[in-house]
Amino acid sequence: MSQQLAEVETLFLHEARSDYTVVANRDGNRVLRGRLELKETSAGPRPGKFRVIREGEDHPRQPDEFVDLARAADRIRISEQTSPEGRERLSAMLDGYQLESLTVRTCRRCANDGRYGPITAETAIEHNDELICRDCARRELERELSYKGAFTGAAEERLEELLYEAGDLDRIVNLLQGGLDPDLTKYDEVSANVDDVSPVQTAELDLHPDLSAHLQGRFEELLPVQSLSVRNGLLDGDDQLVVSATATGKTLVGELSGVNRALNGQGKLLFLVPLVALANQKHEDFEDRYGDLLDVSIRVGSSRVNDDGNRFDPHADVIVGTYEGIDHALRTGKDLGDVGTVVIDEVHTLKEGERGHRLDGLISRLKYYSEDRMKTHSGYDGTQFVYLSATVGNPEWLAEKLRATLIEYEERPVPIERHVTFADSREKADIADKLVKREFDTKSSKGYRGQTIIFTNSRRRCHEISRKLRYDSAPYHAGLDYKRRKQVERQFGNQDLSAVVTTAALAAGVDFPASQVIFDSLAMGIEWLSVQEFSQMLGRAGRPDYHDRGRVYLLVEPDGIYHNSMDRTEDEVAFTLLKGEMEDVATHYDETAAVEETLANIVVAGKQAKRLNDRMIGEVPTKHAIGKLLEWGFIDGFSPTPLGRGITRHFLAPDEAFFMLDAIRKGTDPYEIVADLELRDDEE
């Protein structure tokens, strides 16, 4: 007891039925717990019985030992939850020993458990119509989280922050049960940011008369990023890397130069995109805008079984194509004619695994095509390259590698609220339904109803979520036929749909004027989204001509993964994406990628292949790649063998080629070989 007397800093007294709980603390830790009964004497209330509780058992002590304990304490506190009569008796008892005390608000749960838990107006947490301390509230929250599944430290930390900010545990529990509480779910707000750029008037542009009349019929002045581009040499033929947020008008930058040069007889426009769905959309846009002025064609990827041409007219004035579609034309020796302008949309694709090195190689091959044609066709002045992206972490470096002028415009036309809420896969659709309904029931100051894009990670999930939404909605993915996708686009544009549910893989091709974006999943297939992909997708929320602000909701599954290969959970990924910085755009080469691009460059340029390799974005180990190509019989000197030419024609990686050769030698049916290849791709 003498040791405990020396350690007492705060002595806490709390009424408990027929007696009083006694708690002695030092540095916030309990050093003694006991029970005190008072007796009435002629001098007033005095200690009657005193027991110390150790390991759940009562140990009777002399009543005077309580007095010694009280005298040793630096301060004595009486719980406010003690009845007025009880407080009066305790105060009278302490006054009899000339000991001062103070009545304080404390946590009832702590007191009942023999702990001292003082609370103030700033630290009290409301729960079940009473105020409890932060420690008890946190323990109760942890119990609630245990029912929901495992949470990472980042998710727990976020919920604790919300708990302390709100001061209301019931609101947090309601949130975990699927309730909508924007004040709690709001993570941050990306402010609107409008740079002061004086606009260029369309009437002042030095354009072909037909294009000038067309533009002036659409608008009187260019948007800021378009004005910056024109002022920095766009119409003089300078190569440019244009980095600007979604919906700021980047596409027209490429159109201005490309369509103008085509009308002036300076070569055709190639407008290249990563996805077939986006190529179809852009093709229709160009047909609608310029079909009466120019011939417009489309070139998308070729099938492994048969290449039917895909409505491709190599003599057209404007060719909209996928990267693979145009690359296939180069790899198979098709004559594209004089190419005046190449627009590479979504150029940040350069950093992606399989598609990145192919885009890197395509750009180098297109530059070679232009240089080679200049040598053989008099009057052809070469090609202007315009690269477009909403998201690049290292724009200066990339512009230098591409030998292009950087046009960077950081405007965000409308503010975007970013929200995070937690739900398992079964609850997500219900929460999405509430969010979609709430958004569609509101109108902006410009008179437009709120509409939503929901991103998820599979086509099946698109249909599943769409069926569960009360208001009219539609799935939208690459598995739908062209007619159905166009119907969905028209319905959304006419505000007949409250939402579209689309795959993250199609994010670049979605061009709906939505006010809200919901992430049902933070994965693209079986891969987590990158910061770049995430940023581009959330940028779809809010259009300046339609909405006052954008809203983004992340529906995060605690401990959720979509494939066993994933090394992080969805709640970990969520805060990485929200806090993360944009990744650098760079292309990295392993042996497979180096061999594939070197072989394609040899097919296109022969002995000049090394020069093509040297000017690519990524560092290509050319000598090693050539050694492997010779070893495997894909080239003979600097000429492709028939095997090598076939591999390049069909974009086969070496392991795929060996797989096919082995299957052919075994007499496997060709269609079965193709099916097996597709299965391999899915597994990877």
URDA-V435238 format. One record per pair of residues at least 24 apart in sequence whose C-alpha atoms are under 10 Angstrom apart, sorted by the first residue. I is the first residue (numbers start at 1). J is the second residue. If there is no record, write none. Layout:
i=[I I]
j=[J J]
This chain:
i=[1 1 1 1 1 1 2 2 2 2 3 4 4 4 4 5 5 5 5 5 5 5 5 5 5 6 6 6 7 7 7 7 7 7 8 8 8 8 8 8 8 8 9 9 9 9 9 9 10 10 10 10 10 10 10 10 11 11 11 11 11 11 11 11 11 11 11 11 12 12 12 12 12 12 12 12 12 12 12 12 12 12 12 12 12 12 13 13 13 13 13 13 13 13 13 13 13 13 13 14 14 14 14 14 14 14 14 14 14 14 14 14 14 14 14 14 15 15 15 15 15 15 15 15 15 15 15 16 16 16 16 16 16 17 19 19 19 20 20 20 20 21 21 21 21 21 21 21 22 22 22 22 22 22 22 22 22 22 23 23 23 23 23 23 24 24 24 24 24 24 24 25 25 25 26 26 28 28 28 29 29 30 30 30 32 32 32 33 33 33 33 34 34 34 34 34 34 35 35 35 35 36 36 37 38 38 38 38 39 39 40 40 43 43 43 44 44 44 44 44 45 45 45 45 45 45 45 45 45 46 46 46 46 46 46 46 47 47 47 53 67 67 67 67 70 70 70 70 71 71 71 71 73 75 75 75 75 76 76 76 76 76 77 77 77 77 77 77 77 77 78 78 78 78 78 79 79 79 79 79 79 79 79 79 79 80 80 80 80 80 80 81 81 81 81 81 82 82 105 105 106 106 106 107 107 107 107 107 107 108 108 108 109 109 109 110 110 121 122 122 122 123 123 123 124 124 124 125 125 125 125 125 125 125 125 126 126 126 126 126 126 126 127 127 127 127 127 127 128 128 128 129 129 131 131 131 132 132 132 133 134 134 134 134 134 137 137 137 137 137 137 138 138 138 140 140 141 141 141 141 144 144 144 144 145 145 145 148 148 148 148 148 148 148 148 149 149 149 149 149 150 150 150 150 150 150 151 151 151 151 151 151 151 151 151 152 152 152 152 152 152 152 153 153 154 154 154 154 154 154 155 155 155 155 155 155 155 155 155 155 155 156 156 158 158 158 159 159 159 159 162 162 175 175 175 176 176 176 176 176 177 177 177 177 177 178 178 178 178 178 178 178 178 178 178 179 179 179 179 180 180 180 180 180 181 181 182 182 182 182 182 182 183 184 184 184 185 185 185 185 185 185 185 185 186 186 186 186 186 186 186 186 187 187 187 187 187 187 187 187 187 187 188 188 188 188 188 188 189 189 189 189 189 189 189 189 190 190 190 190 190 190 190 191 191 191 191 191 191 191 191 192 192 192 192 192 192 192 193 193 193 193 193 193 194 194 194 194 194 194 194 195 195 195 195 195 195 195 196 196 197 197 197 197 197 197 198 198 198 198 198 199 199 199 199 199 199 200 200 200 200 200 200 201 202 205 205 205 206 206 207 207 207 207 207 207 207 207 208 208 208 208 208 208 209 209 209 210 210 210 210 211 211 211 211 211 211 212 212 214 214 214 215 215 222 222 222 223 223 223 223 223 224 224 224 224 224 225 225 225 225 225 225 225 225 225 226 226 226 226 226 226 226 226 227 228 228 228 228 229 229 229 229 229 229 229 230 230 230 232 232 232 233 234 234 234 234 234 235 235 235 236 237 237 237 237 237 237 237 237 237 238 238 238 238 238 238 238 239 239 239 239 239 239 239 239 239 239 239 239 239 239 240 240 240 240 240 240 240 240 240 240 240 240 240 241 241 241 241 241 241 241 241 241 241 241 241 241 241 241 241 241 241 241 241 242 242 242 242 242 242 242 242 242 242 242 242 242 242 242 242 243 243 243 243 243 243 243 243 243 243 243 243 243 243 243 244 244 244 244 244 244 244 244 244 244 244 245 245 245 245 245 245 245 245 245 245 245 245 245 246 246 246 246 246 246 246 246 246 246 246 246 246 246 246 246 247 247 247 247 247 247 247 247 247 247 247 248 248 248 248 248 248 248 248 250 250 250 250 250 250 251 251 251 251 251 251 253 253 253 253 254 254 254 254 254 254 254 254 254 254 255 255 255 255 257 257 257 257 257 257 257 258 258 258 258 258 258 258 258 258 258 258 259 259 259 259 259 259 259 259 260 260 261 261 261 261 261 262 262 262 262 262 262 262 262 262 263 263 263 265 265 265 265 266 266 266 266 266 266 266 266 266 267 267 267 267 267 267 267 267 267 267 267 267 268 268 268 268 268 268 268 268 268 268 268 268 268 268 268 268 268 269 269 269 269 269 269 269 269 269 269 269 269 269 269 270 270 270 270 270 270 270 270 270 270 270 270 270 270 270 270 270 270 270 271 271 271 271 271 271 271 271 271 271 271 271 271 271 272 272 272 272 272 272 272 272 272 272 272 272 272 272 272 272 272 272 273 273 273 273 273 273 273 273 273 273 273 273 273 273 273 274 274 274 274 274 274 274 274 274 274 274 274 274 274 274 274 275 275 275 275 275 275 275 275 275 275 275 275 275 276 276 276 276 276 276 276 276 276 276 277 277 277 277 277 277 277 277 277 277 277 277 278 278 278 278 278 278 278 278 278 278 279 279 279 279 279 279 280 280 280 280 280 280 281 281 281 281 281 281 281 281 282 282 282 283 283 283 283 284 284 286 286 286 287 290 291 291 293 294 295 296 297 298 298 298 299 299 299 299 299 299 299 300 300 300 300 300 300 301 301 301 301 301 301 302 302 302 302 302 302 303 304 304 304 304 304 304 304 305 305 305 305 307 323 323 323 323 323 324 324 324 324 324 324 326 326 327 327 327 327 327 327 327 327 327 327 328 328 328 328 328 328 329 330 330 330 330 330 330 330 330 330 331 331 331 331 331 331 331 331 331 331 331 331 331 331 331 332 332 332 332 332 332 332 332 333 333 333 335 336 336 337 337 337 337 338 338 338 338 338 338 338 338 338 338 339 339 339 339 339 339 339 339 339 340 340 340 340 340 340 340 341 341 341 341 341 342 342 342 342 342 342 342 343 343 343 343 343 344 344 344 344 344 345 345 345 345 345 345 346 346 346 346 346 346 346 347 347 347 347 347 347 347 347 347 348 348 348 348 348 348 348 348 348 348 348 348 348 348 348 348 349 349 349 349 349 349 350 350 350 350 350 350 351 351 351 351 351 351 351 351 351 352 352 352 352 352 353 353 353 353 353 354 354 354 354 354 354 355 355 356 356 356 356 356 356 356 356 357 357 357 357 357 357 357 357 357 357 357 357 357 358 358 358 358 358 358 359 359 359 359 360 360 360 360 360 360 360 360 360 361 361 361 361 361 361 361 361 361 361 361 361 361 362 362 362 362 362 363 363 363 363 363 364 364 364 364 364 364 364 364 364 364 365 365 365 365 365 365 365 365 365 366 366 367 367 368 368 368 368 368 368 368 369 369 372 389 390 390 390 390 390 391 391 391 391 391 391 391 391 391 391 391 392 392 392 392 392 392 393 393 393 393 393 393 393 393 394 394 394 394 394 395 395 397 397 397 398 398 398 398 400 401 401 401 401 401 402 402 402 403 412 412 412 412 413 413 413 413 413 413 413 413 414 414 414 414 414 414 414 414 414 415 415 415 415 415 415 415 415 415 416 416 416 416 416 416 416 416 416 416 416 416 417 417 417 417 417 417 417 417 418 418 418 418 418 418 418 418 418 419 419 419 419 419 419 419 420 420 420 420 420 420 420 420 420 420 421 421 421 421 421 421 422 422 422 422 422 422 422 423 423 423 423 423 423 423 424 424 424 424 424 424 425 425 425 425 425 425 425 426 427 427 428 428 428 428 428 428 428 428 429 429 429 429 429 429 429 429 429 430 430 430 430 431 431 431 431 432 432 432 432 432 432 432 432 432 432 433 433 433 433 433 433 433 434 434 435 435 435 435 435 436 436 436 436 436 436 436 436 436 437 437 437 437 437 437 439 439 439 439 439 440 440 440 440 440 440 440 441 443 443 443 444 444 444 444 444 445 445 445 446 446 446 446 446 447 447 448 448 448 448 448 448 448 448 449 449 449 449 449 449 450 450 450 450 450 450 450 450 450 450 450 450 451 451 451 451 451 451 451 451 451 451 451 451 451 451 451 451 451 452 452 452 452 452 452 452 452 452 452 452 452 452 452 452 452 452 452 452 453 453 453 453 453 453 453 453 453 453 453 453 453 453 453 453 453 453 453 453 453 453 454 454 454 454 454 454 454 454 454 454 454 454 454 454 455 455 455 455 455 455 455 455 455 455 455 455 455 455 455 455 455 455 455 456 456 456 456 456 456 456 456 456 456 456 456 456 456 456 457 457 457 457 457 457 457 457 457 457 457 457 457 457 457 457 458 458 458 458 458 458 458 458 458 459 459 459 459 459 459 460 461 461 461 461 461 462 462 462 462 462 463 463 464 465 465 465 465 466 466 466 466 469 469 470 471 471 471 471 472 472 472 472 472 473 473 473 473 473 474 474 474 474 474 475 475 475 475 475 476 476 476 476 476 476 477 477 477 477 477 477 477 477 477 478 478 478 478 478 488 489 504 504 504 504 505 505 506 507 507 507 507 507 507 508 508 508 508 510 510 511 512 512 512 513 513 513 513 513 513 513 513 514 514 514 514 514 514 514 514 515 515 515 515 515 515 515 515 515 515 515 515 516 516 516 516 516 516 516 516 516 517 517 517 517 517 517 517 518 518 518 518 518 519 519 519 519 519 520 520 520 520 520 521 521 521 521 521 521 521 521 521 522 522 522 522 522 522 522 522 522 522 522 522 523 523 523 523 523 524 525 525 525 526 526 526 526 526 526 526 526 526 527 527 527 527 527 528 528 528 528 528 528 528 528 528 528 529 529 529 530 530 530 530 530 530 531 531 531 531 531 531 531 531 531 531 532 532 532 532 532 532 532 533 533 533 534 534 534 534 535 535 535 535 535 554 585 586 586 586 587 587 587 587 587 588 588 588 588 589 589 589 589 590 590 590 590 591 591 591 591 591 591 591 592 592 592 592 592 592 593 593 593 593 594 594 594 594 594 594 594 594 594 594 595 595 595 595 595 595 595 595 595 595 595 595 596 596 596 596 596 596 596 596 596 597 597 597 597 597 598 598 598 598 598 598 599 599 599 599 599 599 599 599 599 599 599 599 600 600 600 600 600 600 600 601 602 602 602 602 602 602 602 602 602 603 603 603 603 603 603 603 603 603 604 604 604 605 605 606 606 606 606 607 607 607 608 609 628 629 632 656 656]
j=[32 52 61 65 68 69 65 68 69 72 31 31 32 69 72 31 32 65 66 68 69 70 71 72 73 69 72 73 31 32 69 72 73 74 32 69 70 71 72 73 74 75 70 72 73 74 75 76 70 72 73 74 75 76 77 116 69 70 71 72 73 74 75 76 77 78 101 116 70 73 75 76 77 78 79 101 102 103 104 106 111 114 115 116 117 118 76 77 78 79 80 82 87 90 101 103 111 114 116 77 78 79 80 81 82 83 86 87 90 106 108 111 112 114 115 116 78 79 80 81 82 83 86 87 90 111 112 81 82 83 86 111 112 82 49 50 86 50 82 86 90 51 79 111 112 113 114 115 50 51 52 53 66 78 111 114 115 116 52 77 111 114 115 116 69 70 73 76 114 115 116 73 115 116 73 74 115 116 117 115 116 114 115 116 69 114 115 58 113 114 115 58 59 60 61 66 114 59 60 66 114 63 66 63 63 89 90 93 89 93 89 93 92 93 96 89 92 93 95 96 88 89 90 91 92 93 94 95 96 89 90 92 93 94 96 97 90 93 94 114 93 94 97 99 94 97 99 100 97 98 99 100 99 99 100 101 102 100 101 102 103 104 101 102 103 104 105 106 116 118 102 103 104 105 106 103 104 105 106 107 108 111 116 117 118 104 105 106 107 108 118 105 106 107 108 111 106 108 131 132 131 132 133 131 132 133 134 135 136 132 133 136 133 136 137 135 136 167 164 165 167 164 165 167 164 167 168 163 164 165 166 167 168 169 170 163 166 167 168 169 170 171 167 168 169 170 171 173 168 169 170 168 170 167 168 169 167 168 169 167 160 163 164 167 169 163 164 167 168 169 170 163 164 169 169 173 169 170 172 173 172 173 176 177 173 176 558 176 177 422 423 424 557 558 559 424 557 558 559 560 557 558 559 560 569 571 422 557 558 559 560 569 570 571 572 558 559 568 569 570 571 572 571 572 571 572 573 574 575 576 420 421 422 556 558 559 570 571 572 574 575 558 571 187 420 575 184 185 421 422 186 187 421 422 423 421 422 423 424 427 422 423 424 427 431 421 422 423 424 427 428 430 431 432 434 421 430 431 434 421 431 434 435 438 419 421 417 418 419 420 421 553 419 419 420 421 417 418 419 420 421 422 553 554 417 418 419 420 421 551 552 553 417 418 419 420 421 552 553 554 575 578 416 417 418 419 420 578 415 416 417 418 419 550 551 552 412 414 415 416 417 418 550 411 412 413 414 415 416 417 549 411 412 413 414 415 416 549 410 411 412 413 414 415 224 409 410 411 412 413 414 224 225 409 410 411 412 413 224 411 223 224 225 227 228 409 222 223 224 227 228 223 224 225 226 227 228 224 226 227 228 230 231 227 227 230 235 256 235 260 235 256 257 259 260 261 263 264 259 260 261 262 263 264 260 263 264 260 263 290 293 256 259 260 263 290 293 256 260 289 290 293 256 289 249 252 253 248 249 250 252 253 248 249 250 409 411 249 250 252 253 407 408 409 410 411 250 251 252 253 254 256 407 409 253 253 407 408 409 253 254 405 406 407 408 409 256 257 407 405 406 407 405 258 384 385 386 405 260 261 384 384 261 340 341 381 382 383 384 385 386 383 384 385 386 403 404 405 341 342 343 383 384 385 386 387 399 402 403 404 405 406 343 384 385 386 387 388 399 402 403 404 405 406 407 343 344 347 385 386 387 388 389 395 396 398 399 400 402 403 404 405 406 407 408 345 347 386 387 388 389 390 392 395 399 404 405 406 407 408 409 346 347 348 387 388 389 390 391 392 395 406 407 408 409 410 388 389 390 391 392 407 408 409 410 411 412 389 390 391 408 409 410 411 412 413 535 536 539 540 389 390 391 411 412 413 511 535 536 537 538 539 540 541 542 543 390 412 413 511 513 539 540 541 542 543 544 390 409 410 411 412 413 543 544 345 387 388 389 390 409 282 343 345 387 388 389 343 386 387 388 341 342 343 344 345 384 385 386 387 388 286 341 343 386 340 341 342 343 384 385 386 317 318 339 340 341 342 343 383 384 385 386 286 290 293 294 317 318 340 341 340 341 317 339 340 341 384 293 294 316 317 318 338 339 340 341 293 294 317 317 338 340 380 338 339 340 341 379 380 381 382 383 317 318 337 338 339 340 341 380 381 382 383 384 294 295 296 314 315 316 317 318 319 336 337 338 339 340 341 342 383 296 316 317 318 319 320 338 339 340 341 342 343 383 384 297 298 299 316 317 318 319 320 321 322 326 336 339 340 341 342 343 344 385 298 318 319 320 321 322 323 326 341 342 343 344 345 386 298 299 300 319 320 321 322 323 324 325 326 342 343 344 345 346 347 387 300 320 321 322 323 324 325 343 344 345 346 347 349 508 509 300 321 322 323 324 325 344 345 346 347 349 355 359 506 508 509 300 301 321 322 323 324 325 478 505 506 507 508 509 300 301 321 322 323 324 325 478 506 509 322 477 478 479 480 481 482 485 506 508 509 510 320 321 322 478 506 507 508 509 510 511 319 320 321 322 323 509 320 321 322 482 486 509 320 482 485 486 489 509 510 511 320 321 509 318 319 320 321 320 486 318 319 320 318 318 317 318 317 318 319 320 321 322 325 326 323 324 325 326 327 328 329 324 325 326 327 328 329 325 326 327 328 329 650 326 328 329 649 650 651 650 649 650 651 652 671 674 677 650 670 671 674 650 355 358 359 362 363 355 358 359 362 650 651 362 366 358 359 361 362 363 365 366 600 649 651 362 600 648 649 650 651 649 362 365 366 369 600 601 603 604 649 362 365 599 600 601 602 603 604 605 645 646 648 649 650 651 600 603 604 645 646 648 649 650 603 604 649 369 369 370 369 370 373 377 369 370 373 374 377 379 380 381 382 383 366 369 370 373 380 381 382 383 384 370 380 381 382 383 384 385 382 383 384 385 386 366 367 383 384 385 386 387 384 385 386 387 388 385 386 387 388 389 386 387 388 389 390 508 387 388 389 390 391 392 508 386 387 388 389 390 391 392 398 585 387 388 389 390 391 392 393 395 398 532 533 583 584 585 586 587 389 532 533 585 586 587 585 586 587 588 617 618 392 583 584 585 586 587 588 617 618 530 585 586 587 588 587 588 589 590 593 587 588 589 592 593 653 587 593 585 586 587 588 589 593 617 618 586 587 588 589 590 593 594 596 597 616 617 618 620 587 593 596 597 600 651 587 597 616 617 402 586 587 597 613 615 616 617 618 593 594 596 597 598 600 601 612 613 615 616 617 618 597 600 601 612 616 402 612 615 616 617 402 601 609 611 612 613 614 615 616 617 597 600 601 604 605 609 612 613 616 604 612 612 615 601 604 605 608 609 611 612 604 605 605 536 532 533 535 536 539 531 532 533 534 535 536 539 582 583 584 585 532 582 583 584 585 586 531 532 581 582 583 584 585 586 582 583 584 585 586 584 585 584 585 586 584 585 586 617 617 586 615 616 617 618 615 616 617 615 539 542 543 544 542 543 544 545 547 548 549 550 541 542 543 544 545 547 548 549 550 541 542 543 544 547 548 549 550 551 515 516 538 539 540 541 542 548 549 550 551 552 516 538 541 549 550 551 552 553 517 518 538 550 551 552 553 554 578 518 551 552 553 554 555 578 519 552 553 554 555 556 571 574 575 578 553 554 555 556 557 571 554 555 556 557 558 570 571 520 554 555 556 557 558 560 555 556 557 558 559 560 520 521 555 556 557 558 560 557 555 557 465 519 520 521 554 555 556 557 461 464 465 466 467 468 469 520 555 465 468 469 470 469 518 520 555 465 466 468 469 518 519 520 553 554 555 465 466 468 469 470 471 499 469 470 469 516 517 518 553 469 470 471 473 498 499 516 517 518 469 470 471 472 498 499 498 499 515 516 551 471 495 497 498 499 515 516 498 546 547 548 515 546 547 548 549 546 547 548 544 545 546 547 548 546 547 495 513 514 515 545 546 547 548 495 498 514 515 546 547 495 498 499 513 514 515 516 542 546 547 550 551 492 493 495 496 497 498 499 500 512 513 514 515 516 517 541 542 547 492 497 498 499 500 501 512 513 514 515 516 517 518 540 541 542 550 551 552 498 499 500 501 502 503 507 510 511 512 513 514 515 516 517 518 519 537 538 540 541 552 499 500 501 502 503 504 516 517 518 519 520 521 552 553 500 501 502 503 504 505 506 507 517 518 519 520 521 522 523 524 537 538 554 501 502 503 504 505 506 507 518 519 520 521 522 523 524 525 502 503 504 505 506 519 520 521 522 523 524 525 526 527 528 562 502 503 504 505 521 523 524 525 526 501 502 503 504 505 525 503 501 502 503 520 521 500 501 502 503 520 501 502 501 500 501 502 520 499 500 501 502 498 499 498 496 497 498 499 496 497 498 499 500 497 498 499 500 501 498 499 500 501 502 499 500 501 502 503 500 501 502 503 506 510 501 502 503 504 505 506 507 509 510 502 503 505 506 509 512 513 529 533 534 537 529 533 537 533 534 536 537 538 540 533 536 537 540 537 540 540 540 541 543 540 541 542 543 544 545 546 547 540 541 542 543 546 547 550 551 540 541 542 543 544 546 547 548 549 550 551 552 540 541 542 547 549 550 551 552 553 541 542 550 551 552 553 554 551 552 553 554 555 552 553 554 555 556 553 554 555 556 557 554 555 556 557 560 561 562 570 574 554 555 556 557 561 562 569 570 571 573 574 577 561 562 563 570 573 562 562 563 682 561 562 563 564 565 566 682 683 684 561 562 563 565 566 561 562 566 567 568 569 570 573 574 577 573 574 577 573 576 577 580 582 583 573 574 576 577 578 579 580 581 582 583 577 580 581 582 583 584 585 577 582 583 574 577 578 582 577 578 580 581 582 578 617 617 618 619 616 617 618 619 620 617 618 619 620 618 619 620 621 619 620 621 625 620 621 622 624 625 628 654 625 628 652 653 654 655 620 625 653 654 618 619 620 621 622 623 624 625 626 628 620 621 622 624 625 626 627 628 629 634 653 654 625 629 644 647 648 651 652 653 654 622 625 648 651 653 622 623 625 626 629 648 625 626 629 634 635 638 639 640 644 645 647 648 640 644 645 647 648 649 651 648 626 635 637 638 639 640 644 645 648 635 638 639 640 641 644 645 648 649 639 640 648 638 639 637 638 639 640 637 638 639 638 638 654 654 658 680 681]
